[in-house]
Amino acid sequence: MSDFKNEFIERVEIANKIIESYIPLNMGFKSDICESMKYSLMAGGKRLRPILMMEVAKKFDFDMEEITPFMAAIEYIHTYSLVHDDLPAMDNDDYRRGKLTTHKVYGEAMGVLCGDALLNYAFEIVASSLKNSKNKDAAIESLEVLSRNAGISGMIGGQACDVANDGKELDEDTILYIYENKTSALIEAAMVIGAVLSGATDDEISDIEDAAGMIGMAFQIQDDILDIEGDEEKLGKPLHSDEKNNKYTYVSLYGIDESKNAVKNYMKDAKDILSETGKENKFLDELIDYLVTRDK
Protein backbone atom coordinates (compact mmCIF):
# COMPACT_ATOMS: atom_id res chain seq x y z
CA MET A 1 0.00 0.00 0.00
CA SER A 2 1.35 3.46 -0.90
CA ASP A 3 2.37 6.01 1.72
CA PHE A 4 -0.51 8.24 0.62
CA LYS A 5 -3.10 5.49 1.09
CA ASN A 6 -1.77 4.71 4.56
CA GLU A 7 -1.79 8.37 5.51
CA PHE A 8 -5.27 8.83 4.08
CA ILE A 9 -6.58 5.86 6.10
CA GLU A 10 -5.00 7.33 9.25
CA ARG A 11 -6.74 10.65 8.66
CA VAL A 12 -10.09 8.98 7.97
CA GLU A 13 -9.73 7.16 11.29
CA ILE A 14 -9.00 10.45 13.07
CA ALA A 15 -12.06 12.05 11.46
CA ASN A 16 -14.25 9.04 12.29
CA LYS A 17 -13.26 9.18 15.97
CA ILE A 18 -14.08 12.88 16.12
CA ILE A 19 -17.41 12.44 14.33
CA GLU A 20 -18.44 9.51 16.52
CA SER A 21 -17.42 11.27 19.72
CA TYR A 22 -20.14 13.89 19.19
CA ILE A 23 -23.02 11.50 18.40
CA PRO A 24 -25.74 12.09 21.03
CA LEU A 25 -26.45 9.31 23.49
CA ASN A 26 -29.04 6.81 22.32
CA MET A 27 -31.39 7.10 25.29
CA GLY A 28 -35.06 7.27 26.17
CA PHE A 29 -37.64 8.79 23.88
CA LYS A 30 -34.99 10.15 21.50
CA SER A 31 -33.40 6.74 20.90
CA ASP A 32 -34.86 6.31 17.40
CA ILE A 33 -33.58 9.63 16.09
CA CYS A 34 -30.17 9.09 17.70
CA GLU A 35 -29.93 5.63 16.14
CA SER A 36 -30.77 6.98 12.67
CA MET A 37 -28.19 9.77 13.08
CA LYS A 38 -25.50 7.26 14.03
CA TYR A 39 -26.42 4.96 11.14
CA SER A 40 -26.19 7.84 8.66
CA LEU A 41 -22.94 9.25 10.06
CA MET A 42 -21.10 5.96 10.35
CA ALA A 43 -22.24 4.37 7.08
CA GLY A 44 -18.84 5.06 5.54
CA GLY A 45 -17.51 7.96 3.51
CA LYS A 46 -14.21 9.54 2.56
CA ARG A 47 -14.46 12.31 5.22
CA LEU A 48 -12.94 14.71 2.70
CA ARG A 49 -14.35 17.89 4.23
CA PRO A 50 -13.02 17.41 7.79
CA ILE A 51 -9.73 16.12 6.38
CA LEU A 52 -9.40 19.14 4.08
CA MET A 53 -10.10 21.41 7.05
CA MET A 54 -7.39 19.73 9.11
CA GLU A 55 -4.81 19.73 6.30
CA VAL A 56 -5.35 23.40 5.49
CA ALA A 57 -4.98 24.21 9.20
CA LYS A 58 -1.60 22.46 9.16
CA LYS A 59 -0.37 25.01 6.61
CA PHE A 60 -0.69 27.69 9.30
CA ASP A 61 -0.71 27.78 13.14
CA PHE A 62 -2.36 24.39 13.65
CA ASP A 63 -4.41 23.78 16.82
CA MET A 64 -6.35 20.49 16.79
CA GLU A 65 -8.48 21.46 19.77
CA GLU A 66 -9.82 24.52 17.95
CA ILE A 67 -10.80 22.75 14.74
CA THR A 68 -12.18 19.49 16.20
CA PRO A 69 -15.79 20.68 16.73
CA PHE A 70 -15.85 22.25 13.27
CA MET A 71 -14.52 19.04 11.71
CA ALA A 72 -17.44 17.17 13.27
CA ALA A 73 -19.99 19.84 12.40
CA ILE A 74 -19.13 20.02 8.71
CA GLU A 75 -19.45 16.24 8.33
CA TYR A 76 -22.80 16.30 10.16
CA ILE A 77 -24.00 18.95 7.71
CA HIS A 78 -22.66 17.01 4.73
CA THR A 79 -24.35 13.84 5.99
CA TYR A 80 -27.70 15.59 6.49
CA SER A 81 -27.54 16.78 2.88
CA LEU A 82 -26.99 13.20 1.68
CA VAL A 83 -29.84 11.84 3.81
CA HIS A 84 -32.20 14.42 2.31
CA ASP A 85 -30.82 13.96 -1.24
CA ASP A 86 -31.67 10.26 -1.05
CA LEU A 87 -35.32 10.84 -0.07
CA PRO A 88 -38.12 9.91 -2.51
CA ALA A 89 -38.93 13.61 -3.02
CA MET A 90 -35.35 14.26 -4.14
CA ASP A 91 -33.20 11.59 -5.85
CA ASN A 92 -35.13 8.58 -4.50
CA ASP A 93 -32.03 6.41 -4.00
CA ASP A 94 -32.12 3.06 -2.21
CA TYR A 95 -28.35 2.68 -1.68
CA ARG A 96 -25.44 4.89 -0.69
CA ARG A 97 -21.90 3.61 -0.13
CA GLY A 98 -23.21 0.09 -0.66
CA LYS A 99 -25.70 0.32 2.23
CA LEU A 100 -29.41 1.01 2.36
CA THR A 101 -30.14 4.72 2.55
CA THR A 102 -31.46 6.12 5.83
CA HIS A 103 -35.09 6.37 4.74
CA LYS A 104 -35.04 2.77 3.46
CA VAL A 105 -34.00 1.59 6.93
CA TYR A 106 -35.97 3.95 9.18
CA GLY A 107 -38.80 5.17 6.96
CA GLU A 108 -39.32 8.37 5.02
CA ALA A 109 -40.56 10.48 7.94
CA MET A 110 -37.60 9.49 10.12
CA GLY A 111 -35.29 10.18 7.17
CA VAL A 112 -36.56 13.76 7.03
CA LEU A 113 -36.20 14.17 10.79
CA CYS A 114 -32.75 12.56 10.80
CA GLY A 115 -31.49 15.11 8.28
CA ASP A 116 -33.05 17.93 10.31
CA ALA A 117 -31.43 16.60 13.48
CA LEU A 118 -27.99 16.30 11.91
CA LEU A 119 -28.12 19.88 10.63
CA ASN A 120 -29.27 21.33 13.94
CA TYR A 121 -26.85 19.26 15.97
CA ALA A 122 -23.93 20.48 13.86
CA PHE A 123 -24.57 24.02 15.05
CA GLU A 124 -25.14 22.85 18.62
CA ILE A 125 -21.66 21.26 18.54
CA VAL A 126 -20.04 24.48 17.35
CA ALA A 127 -22.05 26.78 19.61
CA SER A 128 -21.16 24.67 22.64
CA SER A 129 -17.47 24.90 21.77
CA LEU A 130 -17.33 28.70 21.53
CA LYS A 131 -17.04 29.31 25.27
CA ASN A 132 -13.79 27.30 25.42
CA SER A 133 -12.24 28.73 22.25
CA LYS A 134 -8.81 30.36 22.61
CA ASN A 135 -9.70 32.77 19.81
CA LYS A 136 -13.39 33.57 19.98
CA ASP A 137 -13.26 36.06 17.10
CA ALA A 138 -11.87 33.39 14.75
CA ALA A 139 -14.38 30.84 16.02
CA ILE A 140 -17.30 33.23 15.49
CA GLU A 141 -16.03 34.07 12.00
CA SER A 142 -15.80 30.33 11.26
CA LEU A 143 -19.36 29.82 12.50
CA GLU A 144 -20.48 32.56 10.12
CA VAL A 145 -18.62 30.88 7.21
CA LEU A 146 -20.20 27.54 8.06
CA SER A 147 -23.72 28.99 8.31
CA ARG A 148 -23.47 30.98 5.08
CA ASN A 149 -21.97 28.19 2.99
CA ALA A 150 -24.49 25.63 4.26
CA GLY A 151 -27.50 27.89 3.70
CA ILE A 152 -29.33 29.76 0.95
CA SER A 153 -26.14 31.57 -0.09
CA GLY A 154 -24.37 28.22 -0.46
CA MET A 155 -25.36 24.57 -0.48
CA ILE A 156 -29.13 24.95 -0.05
CA GLY A 157 -29.20 27.70 -2.66
CA GLY A 158 -27.48 25.38 -5.12
CA GLN A 159 -29.78 22.48 -4.25
CA ALA A 160 -32.86 24.68 -4.68
CA CYS A 161 -31.68 25.80 -8.12
CA ASP A 162 -31.00 22.16 -9.01
CA VAL A 163 -34.49 21.07 -7.96
CA ALA A 164 -36.15 24.01 -9.74
CA ASN A 165 -34.44 23.02 -12.98
CA ASP A 166 -35.11 19.26 -12.87
CA GLY A 167 -35.46 17.85 -16.36
CA LYS A 168 -34.49 21.11 -18.06
CA GLU A 169 -31.62 21.57 -20.49
CA LEU A 170 -29.32 23.96 -18.64
CA ASP A 171 -26.82 26.53 -19.89
CA GLU A 172 -23.28 26.80 -18.55
CA ASP A 173 -24.07 29.65 -16.12
CA THR A 174 -26.81 27.66 -14.40
CA ILE A 175 -24.73 24.49 -14.17
CA LEU A 176 -21.78 26.41 -12.73
CA TYR A 177 -24.05 28.17 -10.20
CA ILE A 178 -25.42 24.82 -9.03
CA TYR A 179 -21.95 23.27 -8.75
CA GLU A 180 -20.39 26.30 -7.06
CA ASN A 181 -23.07 26.20 -4.39
CA LYS A 182 -24.43 22.67 -4.07
CA THR A 183 -20.95 21.08 -3.96
CA SER A 184 -18.20 23.69 -3.76
CA ALA A 185 -19.70 25.76 -0.93
CA LEU A 186 -19.18 23.13 1.78
CA ILE A 187 -15.67 22.32 0.54
CA GLU A 188 -14.90 26.05 0.61
CA ALA A 189 -16.29 26.25 4.16
CA ALA A 190 -14.08 23.38 5.29
CA MET A 191 -10.88 24.84 3.87
CA VAL A 192 -11.59 28.46 4.81
CA ILE A 193 -12.45 27.49 8.40
CA GLY A 194 -9.18 25.56 8.62
CA ALA A 195 -7.35 28.74 7.59
CA VAL A 196 -9.35 31.14 9.78
CA LEU A 197 -8.95 29.05 12.93
CA SER A 198 -5.22 28.70 12.31
CA GLY A 199 -4.32 32.36 12.00
CA ALA A 200 -4.08 32.82 8.23
CA THR A 201 -4.05 36.40 6.90
CA ASP A 202 -6.99 37.84 4.97
CA ASP A 203 -5.09 37.44 1.69
CA GLU A 204 -4.23 33.82 2.52
CA ILE A 205 -7.86 33.10 3.41
CA SER A 206 -8.96 34.60 0.08
CA ASP A 207 -6.47 32.40 -1.78
CA ILE A 208 -7.65 29.31 0.12
CA GLU A 209 -11.24 30.15 -0.80
CA ASP A 210 -10.35 30.47 -4.49
CA ALA A 211 -8.48 27.15 -4.48
CA ALA A 212 -11.32 25.44 -2.61
CA GLY A 213 -13.85 26.64 -5.17
CA MET A 214 -11.78 25.04 -7.94
CA ILE A 215 -11.47 21.81 -5.96
CA GLY A 216 -15.24 21.73 -5.42
CA MET A 217 -15.92 22.21 -9.13
CA ALA A 218 -13.48 19.45 -10.06
CA PHE A 219 -14.96 17.14 -7.43
CA GLN A 220 -18.51 17.54 -8.79
CA ILE A 221 -17.49 17.13 -12.43
CA GLN A 222 -15.58 13.98 -11.47
CA ASP A 223 -18.77 12.73 -9.78
CA ASP A 224 -20.63 13.32 -13.06
CA ILE A 225 -17.98 11.34 -14.94
CA LEU A 226 -18.11 8.45 -12.45
CA ASP A 227 -21.89 8.31 -12.73
CA ILE A 228 -21.42 7.41 -16.38
CA GLU A 229 -18.29 5.28 -16.51
CA GLY A 230 -17.55 4.35 -12.89
CA ASP A 231 -17.59 0.95 -11.22
CA GLU A 232 -20.98 0.41 -9.57
CA GLU A 233 -19.52 -1.93 -6.95
CA LYS A 234 -16.85 0.59 -5.95
CA LEU A 235 -19.28 3.51 -5.97
CA GLY A 236 -21.77 1.63 -3.79
CA LYS A 237 -24.74 2.96 -5.79
CA PRO A 238 -26.22 2.46 -9.25
CA LEU A 239 -24.70 4.21 -12.27
CA HIS A 240 -26.62 6.65 -14.49
CA SER A 241 -28.57 8.15 -11.57
CA ASP A 242 -28.28 11.60 -13.20
CA GLU A 243 -29.92 10.27 -16.35
CA LYS A 244 -32.57 8.46 -14.27
CA ASN A 245 -33.38 11.69 -12.43
CA ASN A 246 -33.30 13.87 -15.58
CA LYS A 247 -30.25 15.78 -14.33
CA TYR A 248 -28.47 17.94 -16.90
CA THR A 249 -24.79 18.00 -15.94
CA TYR A 250 -21.43 19.39 -17.03
CA VAL A 251 -20.87 16.11 -18.90
CA SER A 252 -24.23 16.50 -20.65
CA LEU A 253 -23.11 19.91 -21.87
CA TYR A 254 -19.47 19.25 -22.78
CA GLY A 255 -18.99 15.48 -23.04
CA ILE A 256 -16.65 13.12 -21.18
CA ASP A 257 -13.32 14.18 -22.69
CA GLU A 258 -13.76 17.91 -22.15
CA SER A 259 -15.09 17.23 -18.64
CA LYS A 260 -11.97 15.21 -17.79
CA ASN A 261 -9.80 18.07 -19.02
CA ALA A 262 -11.78 20.53 -16.90
CA VAL A 263 -11.15 18.41 -13.79
CA LYS A 264 -7.40 18.39 -14.46
CA ASN A 265 -7.28 22.13 -15.14
CA TYR A 266 -9.26 23.05 -12.03
CA MET A 267 -6.99 20.87 -9.89
CA LYS A 268 -3.79 22.26 -11.41
CA ASP A 269 -4.92 25.83 -10.72
CA ALA A 270 -5.92 24.91 -7.16
CA LYS A 271 -2.55 23.31 -6.46
CA ASP A 272 -0.71 26.31 -7.90
CA ILE A 273 -2.54 28.64 -5.52
CA LEU A 274 -2.02 26.38 -2.50
CA SER A 275 1.70 25.99 -3.24
CA GLU A 276 2.10 29.74 -2.68
CA THR A 277 -0.07 29.88 0.45
CA GLY A 278 1.11 28.94 3.93
CA LYS A 279 3.54 26.14 4.68
CA GLU A 280 4.08 23.17 2.38
CA ASN A 281 1.73 20.23 2.96
CA LYS A 282 2.69 17.27 0.78
CA PHE A 283 -0.30 15.19 1.85
CA LEU A 284 -2.72 17.97 0.87
CA ASP A 285 -1.18 18.09 -2.62
CA GLU A 286 -1.50 14.32 -2.93
CA LEU A 287 -5.09 14.47 -1.68
CA ILE A 288 -5.95 16.91 -4.46
CA ASP A 289 -4.38 14.53 -6.99
CA TYR A 290 -6.48 11.73 -5.55
CA LEU A 291 -9.66 13.71 -6.11
CA VAL A 292 -8.86 13.78 -9.84
CA THR A 293 -8.12 10.05 -10.12
CA ARG A 294 -10.61 8.60 -7.58
CA ASP A 295 -12.92 5.87 -8.78
CA LYS A 296 -15.56 6.15 -6.04
NURORO-767525 format. One record per residue (C-alpha): residue in one letter; z, y, x. Coordinates in nm, 3 decimals, always signed. Example, Ala and Ser with C-alpha at 12.3 -4.5 7.8 and 13.67 -1.06 7.14 Angstrom:
# residues 2
- a | +0.780 | -0.450 | +1.230
- s | +0.714 | -0.106 | +1.367
# end
This chain:
# residues 296
- m | +0.000 | +0.000 | +0.000
- s | -0.090 | +0.346 | +0.135
- d | +0.172 | +0.601 | +0.237
- f | +0.062 | +0.824 | -0.051
- k | +0.109 | +0.549 | -0.310
- n | +0.456 | +0.471 | -0.177
- e | +0.551 | +0.837 | -0.179
- f | +0.408 | +0.883 | -0.527
- i | +0.610 | +0.586 | -0.658
- e | +0.925 | +0.733 | -0.500
- r | +0.866 | +1.065 | -0.674
- v | +0.797 | +0.898 | -1.009
- e | +1.129 | +0.716 | -0.973
- i | +1.307 | +1.045 | -0.900
- a | +1.146 | +1.205 | -1.206
- n | +1.229 | +0.904 | -1.425
- k | +1.597 | +0.918 | -1.326
- i | +1.612 | +1.288 | -1.408
- i | +1.433 | +1.244 | -1.741
- e | +1.652 | +0.951 | -1.844
- s | +1.972 | +1.127 | -1.742
- y | +1.919 | +1.389 | -2.014
- i | +1.840 | +1.150 | -2.302
- p | +2.103 | +1.209 | -2.574
- l | +2.349 | +0.931 | -2.645
- n | +2.232 | +0.681 | -2.904
- m | +2.529 | +0.710 | -3.139
- g | +2.617 | +0.727 | -3.506
- f | +2.388 | +0.879 | -3.764
- k | +2.150 | +1.015 | -3.499
- s | +2.090 | +0.674 | -3.340
- d | +1.740 | +0.631 | -3.486
- i | +1.609 | +0.963 | -3.358
- c | +1.770 | +0.909 | -3.017
- e | +1.614 | +0.563 | -2.993
- s | +1.267 | +0.698 | -3.077
- m | +1.308 | +0.977 | -2.819
- k | +1.403 | +0.726 | -2.550
- y | +1.114 | +0.496 | -2.642
- s | +0.866 | +0.784 | -2.619
- l | +1.006 | +0.925 | -2.294
- m | +1.035 | +0.596 | -2.110
- a | +0.708 | +0.437 | -2.224
- g | +0.554 | +0.506 | -1.884
- g | +0.351 | +0.796 | -1.751
- k | +0.256 | +0.954 | -1.421
- r | +0.522 | +1.231 | -1.446
- l | +0.270 | +1.471 | -1.294
- r | +0.423 | +1.789 | -1.435
- p | +0.779 | +1.741 | -1.302
- i | +0.638 | +1.612 | -0.973
- l | +0.408 | +1.914 | -0.940
- m | +0.705 | +2.141 | -1.010
- m | +0.911 | +1.973 | -0.739
- e | +0.630 | +1.973 | -0.481
- v | +0.549 | +2.340 | -0.535
- a | +0.920 | +2.421 | -0.498
- k | +0.916 | +2.246 | -0.160
- k | +0.661 | +2.501 | -0.037
- f | +0.930 | +2.769 | -0.069
- d | +1.314 | +2.778 | -0.071
- f | +1.365 | +2.439 | -0.236
- d | +1.682 | +2.378 | -0.441
- m | +1.679 | +2.049 | -0.635
- e | +1.977 | +2.146 | -0.848
- e | +1.795 | +2.452 | -0.982
- i | +1.474 | +2.275 | -1.080
- t | +1.620 | +1.949 | -1.218
- p | +1.673 | +2.068 | -1.579
- f | +1.327 | +2.225 | -1.585
- m | +1.171 | +1.904 | -1.452
- a | +1.327 | +1.717 | -1.744
- a | +1.240 | +1.984 | -1.999
- i | +0.871 | +2.002 | -1.913
- e | +0.833 | +1.624 | -1.945
- y | +1.016 | +1.630 | -2.280
- i | +0.771 | +1.895 | -2.400
- h | +0.473 | +1.701 | -2.266
- t | +0.599 | +1.384 | -2.435
- y | +0.649 | +1.559 | -2.770
- s | +0.288 | +1.678 | -2.754
- l | +0.168 | +1.320 | -2.699
- v | +0.381 | +1.184 | -2.984
- h | +0.231 | +1.442 | -3.220
- d | -0.124 | +1.396 | -3.082
- d | -0.105 | +1.026 | -3.167
- l | -0.007 | +1.084 | -3.532
- p | -0.251 | +0.991 | -3.812
- a | -0.302 | +1.361 | -3.893
- m | -0.414 | +1.426 | -3.535
- d | -0.585 | +1.159 | -3.320
- n | -0.450 | +0.858 | -3.513
- d | -0.400 | +0.641 | -3.203
- d | -0.221 | +0.306 | -3.212
- y | -0.168 | +0.268 | -2.835
- r | -0.069 | +0.489 | -2.544
- r | -0.013 | +0.361 | -2.190
- g | -0.066 | +0.009 | -2.321
- k | +0.223 | +0.032 | -2.570
- l | +0.236 | +0.101 | -2.941
- t | +0.255 | +0.472 | -3.014
- t | +0.583 | +0.612 | -3.146
- h | +0.474 | +0.637 | -3.509
- k | +0.346 | +0.277 | -3.504
- v | +0.693 | +0.159 | -3.400
- y | +0.918 | +0.395 | -3.597
- g | +0.696 | +0.517 | -3.880
- e | +0.502 | +0.837 | -3.932
- a | +0.794 | +1.048 | -4.056
- m | +1.012 | +0.949 | -3.760
- g | +0.717 | +1.018 | -3.529
- v | +0.703 | +1.376 | -3.656
- l | +1.079 | +1.417 | -3.620
- c | +1.080 | +1.256 | -3.275
- g | +0.828 | +1.511 | -3.149
- d | +1.031 | +1.793 | -3.305
- a | +1.348 | +1.660 | -3.143
- l | +1.191 | +1.630 | -2.799
- l | +1.063 | +1.988 | -2.812
- n | +1.394 | +2.133 | -2.927
- y | +1.597 | +1.926 | -2.685
- a | +1.386 | +2.048 | -2.393
- f | +1.505 | +2.402 | -2.457
- e | +1.862 | +2.285 | -2.514
- i | +1.854 | +2.126 | -2.166
- v | +1.735 | +2.448 | -2.004
- a | +1.961 | +2.678 | -2.205
- s | +2.264 | +2.467 | -2.116
- s | +2.177 | +2.490 | -1.747
- l | +2.153 | +2.870 | -1.733
- k | +2.527 | +2.931 | -1.704
- n | +2.542 | +2.730 | -1.379
- s | +2.225 | +2.873 | -1.224
- k | +2.261 | +3.036 | -0.881
- n | +1.981 | +3.277 | -0.970
- k | +1.998 | +3.357 | -1.339
- d | +1.710 | +3.606 | -1.326
- a | +1.475 | +3.339 | -1.187
- a | +1.602 | +3.084 | -1.438
- i | +1.549 | +3.323 | -1.730
- e | +1.200 | +3.407 | -1.603
- s | +1.126 | +3.033 | -1.580
- l | +1.250 | +2.982 | -1.936
- e | +1.012 | +3.256 | -2.048
- v | +0.721 | +3.088 | -1.862
- l | +0.806 | +2.754 | -2.020
- s | +0.831 | +2.899 | -2.372
- r | +0.508 | +3.098 | -2.347
- n | +0.299 | +2.819 | -2.197
- a | +0.426 | +2.563 | -2.449
- g | +0.370 | +2.789 | -2.750
- i | +0.095 | +2.976 | -2.933
- s | -0.009 | +3.157 | -2.614
- g | -0.046 | +2.822 | -2.437
- m | -0.048 | +2.457 | -2.536
- i | -0.005 | +2.495 | -2.913
- g | -0.266 | +2.770 | -2.920
- g | -0.512 | +2.538 | -2.748
- q | -0.425 | +2.248 | -2.978
- a | -0.468 | +2.468 | -3.286
- c | -0.812 | +2.580 | -3.168
- d | -0.901 | +2.216 | -3.100
- v | -0.796 | +2.107 | -3.449
- a | -0.974 | +2.401 | -3.615
- n | -1.298 | +2.302 | -3.444
- d | -1.287 | +1.926 | -3.511
- g | -1.636 | +1.785 | -3.546
- k | -1.806 | +2.111 | -3.449
- e | -2.049 | +2.157 | -3.162
- l | -1.864 | +2.396 | -2.932
- d | -1.989 | +2.653 | -2.682
- e | -1.855 | +2.680 | -2.328
- d | -1.612 | +2.965 | -2.407
- t | -1.440 | +2.766 | -2.681
- i | -1.417 | +2.449 | -2.473
- l | -1.273 | +2.641 | -2.178
- y | -1.020 | +2.817 | -2.405
- i | -0.903 | +2.482 | -2.542
- y | -0.875 | +2.327 | -2.195
- e | -0.706 | +2.630 | -2.039
- n | -0.439 | +2.620 | -2.307
- k | -0.407 | +2.267 | -2.443
- t | -0.396 | +2.108 | -2.095
- s | -0.376 | +2.369 | -1.820
- a | -0.093 | +2.576 | -1.970
- l | +0.178 | +2.313 | -1.918
- i | +0.054 | +2.232 | -1.567
- e | +0.061 | +2.605 | -1.490
- a | +0.416 | +2.625 | -1.629
- a | +0.529 | +2.338 | -1.408
- m | +0.387 | +2.484 | -1.088
- v | +0.481 | +2.846 | -1.159
- i | +0.840 | +2.749 | -1.245
- g | +0.862 | +2.556 | -0.918
- a | +0.759 | +2.874 | -0.735
- v | +0.978 | +3.114 | -0.935
- l | +1.293 | +2.905 | -0.895
- s | +1.231 | +2.870 | -0.522
- g | +1.200 | +3.236 | -0.432
- a | +0.823 | +3.282 | -0.408
- t | +0.690 | +3.640 | -0.405
- d | +0.497 | +3.784 | -0.699
- d | +0.169 | +3.744 | -0.509
- e | +0.252 | +3.382 | -0.423
- i | +0.341 | +3.310 | -0.786
- s | +0.008 | +3.460 | -0.896
- d | -0.178 | +3.240 | -0.647
- i | +0.012 | +2.931 | -0.765
- e | -0.080 | +3.015 | -1.124
- d | -0.449 | +3.047 | -1.035
- a | -0.448 | +2.715 | -0.848
- a | -0.261 | +2.544 | -1.132
- g | -0.517 | +2.664 | -1.385
- m | -0.794 | +2.504 | -1.178
- i | -0.596 | +2.181 | -1.147
- g | -0.542 | +2.173 | -1.524
- m | -0.913 | +2.221 | -1.592
- a | -1.006 | +1.945 | -1.348
- f | -0.743 | +1.714 | -1.496
- q | -0.879 | +1.754 | -1.851
- i | -1.243 | +1.713 | -1.749
- q | -1.147 | +1.398 | -1.558
- d | -0.978 | +1.273 | -1.877
- d | -1.306 | +1.332 | -2.063
- i | -1.494 | +1.134 | -1.798
- l | -1.245 | +0.845 | -1.811
- d | -1.273 | +0.831 | -2.189
- i | -1.638 | +0.741 | -2.142
- e | -1.651 | +0.528 | -1.829
- g | -1.289 | +0.435 | -1.755
- d | -1.122 | +0.095 | -1.759
- e | -0.957 | +0.041 | -2.098
- e | -0.695 | -0.193 | -1.952
- k | -0.595 | +0.059 | -1.685
- l | -0.597 | +0.351 | -1.928
- g | -0.379 | +0.163 | -2.177
- k | -0.579 | +0.296 | -2.474
- p | -0.925 | +0.246 | -2.622
- l | -1.227 | +0.421 | -2.470
- h | -1.449 | +0.665 | -2.662
- s | -1.157 | +0.815 | -2.857
- d | -1.320 | +1.160 | -2.828
- e | -1.635 | +1.027 | -2.992
- k | -1.427 | +0.846 | -3.257
- n | -1.243 | +1.169 | -3.338
- n | -1.558 | +1.387 | -3.330
- k | -1.433 | +1.578 | -3.025
- y | -1.690 | +1.794 | -2.847
- t | -1.594 | +1.800 | -2.479
- y | -1.703 | +1.939 | -2.143
- v | -1.890 | +1.611 | -2.087
- s | -2.065 | +1.650 | -2.423
- l | -2.187 | +1.991 | -2.311
- y | -2.278 | +1.925 | -1.947
- g | -2.304 | +1.548 | -1.899
- i | -2.118 | +1.312 | -1.665
- d | -2.269 | +1.418 | -1.332
- e | -2.215 | +1.791 | -1.376
- s | -1.864 | +1.723 | -1.509
- k | -1.779 | +1.521 | -1.197
- n | -1.902 | +1.807 | -0.980
- a | -1.690 | +2.053 | -1.178
- v | -1.379 | +1.841 | -1.115
- k | -1.446 | +1.839 | -0.740
- n | -1.514 | +2.213 | -0.728
- y | -1.203 | +2.305 | -0.926
- m | -0.989 | +2.087 | -0.699
- k | -1.141 | +2.226 | -0.379
- d | -1.072 | +2.583 | -0.492
- a | -0.716 | +2.491 | -0.592
- k | -0.646 | +2.331 | -0.255
- d | -0.790 | +2.631 | -0.071
- i | -0.552 | +2.864 | -0.254
- l | -0.250 | +2.638 | -0.202
- s | -0.324 | +2.599 | +0.170
- e | -0.268 | +2.974 | +0.210
- t | +0.045 | +2.988 | -0.007
- g | +0.393 | +2.894 | +0.111
- k | +0.468 | +2.614 | +0.354
- e | +0.238 | +2.317 | +0.408
- n | +0.296 | +2.023 | +0.173
- k | +0.078 | +1.727 | +0.269
- f | +0.185 | +1.519 | -0.030
- l | +0.087 | +1.797 | -0.272
- d | -0.262 | +1.809 | -0.118
- e | -0.293 | +1.432 | -0.150
- l | -0.168 | +1.447 | -0.509
- i | -0.446 | +1.691 | -0.595
- d | -0.699 | +1.453 | -0.438
- y | -0.555 | +1.173 | -0.648
- l | -0.611 | +1.371 | -0.966
- v | -0.984 | +1.378 | -0.886
- t | -1.012 | +1.005 | -0.812
- r | -0.758 | +0.860 | -1.061
- d | -0.878 | +0.587 | -1.292
- k | -0.604 | +0.615 | -1.556
# end
